[in-house]
Amino acid sequence: MSKSVTAFLLGLTLALGGAGVSLAQAPAPAAAPAAKLSVDSLVGDLIKDSDAKAVLTANIPEVVTNPQLTMGYGMKLRDIAQFEPTLTPEKLAKIDKDLAAMQAKRGH
């Protein structure tokens, strides 16, 4: 290691130590609260959550079992409606209500 790099690293260490900051002692970030699941959530996030997947399966089994659903994992469930005629505004409202009830039941 060159003398200039060594001097830089030593200076950085002293500066951080002198300011009362230590990279090794940085507190871990607090865990982010779980995002509220809704029809505006990504399909992939809904499918990963077993309770949310159960809500979807109860309401739109033909969508959940469709092998093409994986192509929509990066899309919001509401946006999938343009490709799936069974996802009517009424059906989306029911799914949203059921997802909210599911989250309330588990304390989210």
Buried (B, 14 or more C-beta within 10 A) or exposed (E): EEEEEEEEEEEEEEEEEEEEEEEEEEEEEEEEEEEEBBBEBBBBBBBEBEBBEEBBEEBBEEBBEEEEBEEBEEBBBBBBBEEBEEBEEEBBEBBBBBBBEBBEEEEE
